[in-house]
Amino acid sequence: MNVAIYARVSTKDKGQEVRNQLEQLRSYCDKQGWHIVHEYIDQKSGKNGDRDQFQRMMSHAYQREFDLVLFWSLDRFSREGSFETLQYLKKLDSHGVAFKSFTEQYLDGTGIFKDAIIAILGALANQERVRLSERVHAGLERARKQGRVGGRPRKQYERDKDAVRIRQLREDGQSIRDIADEIGRGRSDVARICAALNCAPAAAAPSMML
């Protein structure tokens, strides 16, 4: 089996080195008799998908340059949230490329339970979005009571289909410009919605647990 290794550490991860991940991932491939054709290494936060080596890996997956992506853990692969991470895994699967977590044995897209794993991740992603929507509405109501909404009426933001997505992306650390480009809205419009929802980048995002 031809394998691609993906390893990542954030510049904020004190005392962590990507070398520790690579050594164990290489050793695992050697024991399995797998051939490593690519190693992709990012030293950047996993909260966004604009990591150079990550995008290069996804591009090579589309070209079927390997059969499997092996990573240390799911939060090394991505910390963008359950929904976004699920989309990456489904995209790999659509290209005929499997995935496997070294430290989380249940995250194995090479076996007969692959579809079940994706279904479970999908259910978790849906729950995450429901909780986010509930937090948005709770925040809007709290802001209304405190008189901090301003601008357009609160009901208009509640009807805005992009509001939940904007809040999620902003709290995941994305810039106003990146959010505007992703959802196809003007920057001033996105900034106004963020202000109304009182959302800002999170100080630190916890590792995604399944």
C-alpha positions as CSV (number, residue, x, y, z in Angstrom):
1,M,0.0,0.0,0.0
2,N,1.3,3.5,-0.9
3,V,0.9,5.8,2.0
4,A,1.1,9.5,2.7
5,I,2.0,10.7,6.1
6,Y,0.6,14.0,7.4
7,A,2.1,15.5,10.5
8,R,1.4,18.9,12.1
9,V,2.4,21.0,15.1
10,S,1.3,24.5,15.8
11,T,3.7,27.3,16.5
12,K,1.9,27.6,19.8
13,D,2.5,24.0,20.8
14,K,5.3,24.5,23.4
15,G,7.8,21.7,23.6
16,Q,6.2,19.7,20.7
17,E,8.2,18.6,17.7
18,V,6.9,17.1,14.5
19,R,9.8,14.7,14.6
20,N,8.1,12.7,17.3
21,Q,5.1,12.1,15.2
22,L,7.1,11.3,12.1
23,E,9.3,8.7,13.8
24,Q,6.3,6.7,15.1
25,L,4.3,7.0,11.9
26,R,7.3,5.8,9.8
27,S,7.9,3.0,12.2
28,Y,4.2,1.9,12.0
29,C,4.3,2.0,8.2
30,D,7.5,-0.1,8.2
31,K,5.8,-2.8,10.5
32,Q,2.8,-2.9,8.2
33,G,4.9,-3.2,5.1
34,W,3.5,0.0,3.7
35,H,5.5,2.2,1.2
36,I,5.7,5.9,2.2
37,V,5.4,8.0,-1.0
38,H,4.9,11.4,0.5
39,E,5.4,13.2,3.8
40,Y,3.4,16.4,4.4
41,I,4.5,18.6,7.3
42,D,2.8,21.8,8.5
43,Q,3.9,24.0,11.4
44,K,0.7,25.9,11.7
45,S,-2.6,26.0,13.5
46,G,-5.1,23.4,12.4
47,K,-8.0,25.8,12.9
48,N,-7.9,26.7,9.2
49,G,-7.6,24.7,6.0
50,D,-5.2,27.1,4.3
51,R,-2.2,25.0,5.4
52,D,0.2,24.7,2.4
53,Q,1.2,21.1,2.9
54,F,-2.4,20.0,3.8
55,Q,-3.7,21.5,0.6
56,R,-0.9,19.9,-1.3
57,M,-1.8,16.6,0.2
58,M,-5.5,17.0,-0.7
59,S,-4.5,17.8,-4.3
60,H,-2.3,14.8,-4.5
61,A,-5.1,12.6,-3.1
62,Y,-7.3,13.8,-6.0
63,Q,-4.6,12.6,-8.4
64,R,-4.5,9.2,-6.5
65,E,-0.8,9.4,-5.8
66,F,-1.3,7.3,-2.7
67,D,-3.9,4.9,-1.2
68,L,-4.0,6.1,2.4
69,V,-3.4,9.1,4.6
70,L,-1.9,8.3,8.0
71,F,-1.9,10.9,10.7
72,W,-1.0,11.0,14.4
73,S,-4.5,12.0,15.6
74,L,-7.6,13.7,14.3
75,D,-6.7,17.0,15.9
76,R,-3.3,16.9,14.1
77,F,-5.2,16.4,10.8
78,S,-7.6,19.2,11.4
79,R,-9.0,21.4,14.2
80,E,-11.6,23.2,12.1
81,G,-14.5,21.5,13.7
82,S,-16.4,18.3,13.2
83,F,-18.3,19.4,10.1
84,E,-15.2,20.6,8.2
85,T,-13.1,17.7,9.3
86,L,-15.8,15.3,8.1
87,Q,-15.8,17.0,4.7
88,Y,-12.1,16.4,4.3
89,L,-12.4,12.7,5.2
90,K,-15.4,12.3,2.8
91,K,-13.4,14.1,0.1
92,L,-10.5,11.6,0.6
93,D,-13.0,8.7,0.4
94,S,-14.5,10.1,-2.8
95,H,-11.0,10.1,-4.4
96,G,-10.6,6.4,-3.4
97,V,-8.0,7.3,-0.6
98,A,-8.4,5.8,2.9
99,F,-7.5,7.5,6.2
100,K,-6.2,6.2,9.4
101,S,-5.3,7.7,12.8
102,F,-2.3,6.2,14.5
103,T,-3.5,6.9,18.1
104,E,-7.2,6.5,17.6
105,Q,-7.7,3.0,16.3
106,Y,-11.4,3.4,15.7
107,L,-10.6,6.1,13.1
108,D,-9.7,3.6,10.4
109,G,-11.1,4.1,6.9
110,T,-9.4,0.9,5.6
111,G,-11.8,-1.7,7.0
112,I,-15.4,-2.8,6.7
113,F,-16.6,-0.2,9.2
114,K,-15.5,2.8,7.1
115,D,-19.1,3.8,6.2
116,A,-20.1,3.5,9.9
117,I,-17.2,5.7,11.0
118,I,-18.2,8.4,8.5
119,A,-21.9,8.1,9.6
120,I,-20.9,8.6,13.2
121,L,-18.7,11.5,12.4
122,G,-21.6,13.0,10.4
123,A,-24.0,12.6,13.4
124,L,-21.4,14.4,15.6
125,A,-21.0,17.2,13.1
126,N,-24.7,17.7,13.0
127,Q,-24.9,17.8,16.8
128,E,-22.1,20.4,16.8
129,R,-24.0,22.6,14.3
130,V,-27.2,22.3,16.4
131,R,-25.3,23.3,19.5
132,L,-23.7,26.2,17.6
133,S,-27.1,27.4,16.4
134,E,-28.5,27.2,19.9
135,R,-25.6,29.3,21.2
136,V,-26.1,31.9,18.5
137,H,-29.8,32.3,19.4
138,A,-28.9,32.4,23.1
139,G,-26.3,35.1,22.4
140,L,-28.7,37.1,20.3
141,E,-31.3,37.0,23.1
142,R,-28.7,38.0,25.7
143,A,-27.5,40.9,23.6
144,R,-31.0,42.1,23.1
145,K,-31.7,42.1,26.8
146,Q,-28.4,44.0,27.4
147,G,-29.2,46.5,24.6
148,R,-26.1,45.6,22.6
149,V,-27.6,44.6,19.3
150,G,-27.8,47.9,17.5
151,G,-27.8,48.3,13.7
152,R,-30.3,46.2,11.9
153,P,-33.2,44.6,13.9
154,R,-32.3,41.3,15.7
155,K,-34.9,39.4,13.8
156,Q,-33.2,40.1,10.6
157,Y,-30.0,38.5,11.9
158,E,-32.0,35.5,13.1
159,R,-33.3,35.1,9.6
160,D,-29.9,35.4,8.0
161,K,-28.9,31.9,6.8
162,D,-25.2,32.8,6.9
163,A,-25.2,34.0,10.6
164,V,-24.5,30.6,12.1
165,R,-21.7,29.9,9.7
166,I,-20.1,33.3,10.1
167,R,-20.1,32.9,13.9
168,Q,-18.5,29.5,13.7
169,L,-15.8,30.6,11.3
170,R,-15.0,33.7,13.3
171,E,-14.8,31.8,16.6
172,D,-12.5,29.2,14.8
173,G,-10.1,32.1,14.2
174,Q,-10.7,33.0,10.6
175,S,-10.4,36.7,9.6
176,I,-13.3,38.8,8.3
177,R,-11.7,38.8,4.9
178,D,-11.4,35.0,4.7
179,I,-15.0,34.6,5.9
180,A,-16.3,37.0,3.4
181,D,-14.4,35.2,0.6
182,E,-15.7,31.8,1.7
183,I,-19.4,32.6,2.0
184,G,-19.5,35.2,-0.8
185,R,-20.5,38.2,1.3
186,G,-19.1,41.7,1.6
187,R,-16.5,42.3,4.3
188,S,-18.5,45.1,5.8
189,D,-21.6,42.9,5.9
190,V,-19.7,40.1,7.6
191,A,-18.1,42.5,10.1
192,R,-21.5,44.0,10.9
193,I,-23.0,40.5,11.6
194,C,-20.0,39.6,13.8
195,A,-20.5,42.7,15.8
196,A,-24.2,42.1,16.2
197,L,-23.5,38.5,17.3
198,N,-20.7,39.6,19.5
199,C,-18.4,36.9,18.1
200,A,-14.7,37.0,18.2
201,P,-11.8,34.5,17.6
202,A,-11.6,31.9,20.4
203,A,-8.5,32.3,22.5
204,A,-7.8,28.6,22.2
205,A,-9.8,25.7,20.7
206,P,-9.8,22.4,22.5
207,S,-8.9,19.3,20.7
208,M,-11.9,17.7,19.0
209,M,-13.0,14.6,21.0
210,L,-15.2,11.9,19.5
